[in-house]
Amino acid sequence: MTTTDSTAPGTSSRPTAWRALTVAAAVLAPLVLWALAVPLAGVELTAFPGGRPRVVGPVAVAVAGLVFGLAAWALLMVLERTVRSPGRVWSVVAYIVLVLSLAGPVTSGAAPVVVLVLAGMHVLVGVVLILGLGRSARA
């Protein structure tokens, strides 16, 4: 009896390890952008959700990346058990969520440079998750 490996070429034979690294990268990538924008470039990263000012700090950035990374991973696991083409379905959902997430920065009422940094963080998290988790998905 033979078994087949359902992971994509170039990924670990253990998709859990690859997926965990992907989630870690989704936490770290926007933190790098935050570090470049806030302490180094001096951008005051303040958004105005609901009209009230809210400083976007490194903890909020890391937690957001972690929450969305784990949610994306959980969705992929559910789809792998319930649909015929989980990778394709997951990718479509991931692209839709990424596009919709950009409404947050755009409607934040923040300065243009802040909007660019926030949108950049959304794109970084989305691209890391789409490339990393999408690559590990069962076809």
Secondary structure, 3 states (H helix, E strand, C coil): CCCCCCCCCCCCCCHHHHHHHHHHHHHHHHHHHHHHHHHHCCCCCEECHHHCCEECCHHHHHHHHHHHHHHHHHHHHHHHHHCCCHHHHHHHHHHHHHHHHCHHHHCCCCCHHHHHHHHHHHHHHHHHHHHHHHHHCCC
